[in-house]
Amino acid sequence: MWHWPYTERRRLWGANVGVVNSYATRPLTEQMILVTEGESYGISPADPAKFLAAMQSRYALGIARPLRAELQRPPLWTWRLWRDRIAQVLIVAGLAGVLLMFGILAFRYPSLPADVPLHFDVNGIPDRIDAKSGLFVLPFIGTVVWLVNLIAGIWLYRRYQLGAAYLLWGSAVVVQAIAALALLGLIR
């Protein structure tokens, strides 16, 4: 994914410095690496010589106050997830699948008989007949899958594992489709 203004924003491995948190516009081989006690940082100043001179002059002044490196995450409303159309489509499609299953079942529920076949054997003969309220298991399964995949996908997305997050959200949509087909087959 492209990150403006630094296209090389990622964690990389530097040969002599280990993990490098890169915040740069150039590849790692062209970055300046700032090595600190805890972590290393890759940057790409416009004028490296001027940057080094300014940094050395400030270093000569000494420590004004000690600071520890810390990670500050943006608040919920500034997440890039809100600007990612692919993620939004997948998440909303999964939610729409859940709502559609509950809607179809709620619409058809009054006209269904009290007992309905809920499972069939390999020959297509019902081998489990139960109360029609048992049909709510399919939308419930779809809801649980959507919620678990939503939470796990957000966790992965925040760690820049976009492909894995998309895969989770997309698989929730597939589960919704399969559950909806099974539900339609049972209430027809």
N, C-alpha and C positions, 0 to 999 in steps of 0.2 A: 504494500500500500504506500502511496505517496504522502509524505508529511511535509507541509509547508510550515516554516521556511527552510527546514533542514530535511533534505530528502534521505539522508543516511541515519535516521533515528532508529537505532536498534542496539541490542547487546551483541557484541562481537568478541572474538577471542584474539588477543594480541600475543605474539610469540613470547615476549619477555615480560609482559605486564599482566597476563591473564585476561579476565573479563574486562571489557571496555564498554562503558555506556557512551555510545556515539550520538552526538548532537551536531551533525555536520552536514555540509552540502557537497562534500567530496568523499571518495572511498577511503577506507581505513589507511591505506598506504600513503595517502596524501594529507592525513590529519595530524594535528599536534595532539599528543597524548599527555594529559595532566595526571600524574600519578599522585594519589593521596594515600593516607593510611588505610582507609577502608576500601575504596574503589578507584578505578581509573576512568577518565573521561576523555573522549575524542571530540575535538572541535576543529573548525576550519575558518580561522579569522581571515579577513580580506587581505591584511598585510601582516604576515607572521612575524617579521622583524620588529615592526612597531608594537605588536602585541607583546612580544617577549620583553622589549625594553620597558613598556608600561608595567608589565607584571613584575619585573625585577625591581623597578623603582618603588612600587608599592610593597614588595617583599622587604625591601631595605627599611621601610618605616616601622616594621615590627607588627606584632599582633595587637590590634585594638581591643578585641574580645574574642575568645575562642568560640568557634562554631562547629557543630557536628553536622555531617552530611545527613540529610533526611529526605525521604520521599513524601511529597505532598500530592495526594490524588485530588483531581478536580471534583467539585460537588456533582451530584447526580444530574442536574439539569444541563451541565456542560459536557457530558459524555459525548464522544463522537458517534456513539450508537444512534443518537437522535438524528444524525445527518447521513446515515448509511441506508440508502434505499433498499438494497438487497436484504439486509438484516430486517428492516421494517416489514418488507413484503413477506418474508418467511415467517416472522413472528405473528403477524396479523393473519396470515393464511392458516396457521395452526389454530389460532383462537377462533377464527371463522368456522373452521371444521368442527370444533367442539360445540360452538353455539348452534351450528346447523344441525348436528346430530340431536342435541337436546330439543331444538325447535321442531324437527320432523317427528320425533318421538312424542313430544307434548301434543302436537297437532293430531297424530294418529291414535294416541293412547285411548281416548274415550270409545273409539269404534272397535278396538281390539277385543277379542274374547278374553274371559277371565284367565284361562290357561292357554299358553302358547308353547309350541315346540321351541326349545332353546338350543338343542344340539341334535345333529343328525349323524347316523353311521355312514360307512363307506358306500352303502347302497342307496342313500338318500332317505332312509326311514328314520323318523324321529325316535331318538333313544332317551331324550330328556324333555319332559313336559313339565312346565312350572308356571307359577303366577306371572302375569304380564309385567309385573314390577321388576322381574329379573332382566328385562331388556335394558334397564338403566345401567347395567354393568358396562356395556360397550361405551356409552358416552363418558362414564366415570373413568374407565381405563384411558380413554383419549385425553381427558382432563389431566390425569396424573402424569401421563407421558409428556404432555405439552408443558406442564409446570416444571417437571424435573429437567427437561431439555432446555427450557427457557432459562432457568437458574444456572445450569451447568454451562450453557452457551454464553451467557453474560459473563460468567467467571472466566471462560476461555477468551472471550472477545476482549476483555480488559487486560489480558496478558498477551495481546497481539497475536492470538492464534485464530485468525479470522476463518480460515478454511475449516477448522474443527468446529467452530461455533456455527457456521453455515450448515455443516453436515448435521449437527444435532437438530437445529431448527427445521431443516429440510426433512429429516427423518420423522420428526413429529408430524409434519404435514402428510407424509406417506402413511403413518399409523392412523391418522384421522381418516384418510381415504379408505383404507382397508376396513377400519371399524365401521365407517358409514356404509360401505358395501355390504358388510355382514348384517348390519342393522336393517338395511333395506330388504335384504333377503329374508330376514326373519319376520318382518311386519307386512310383507306383500300379500 
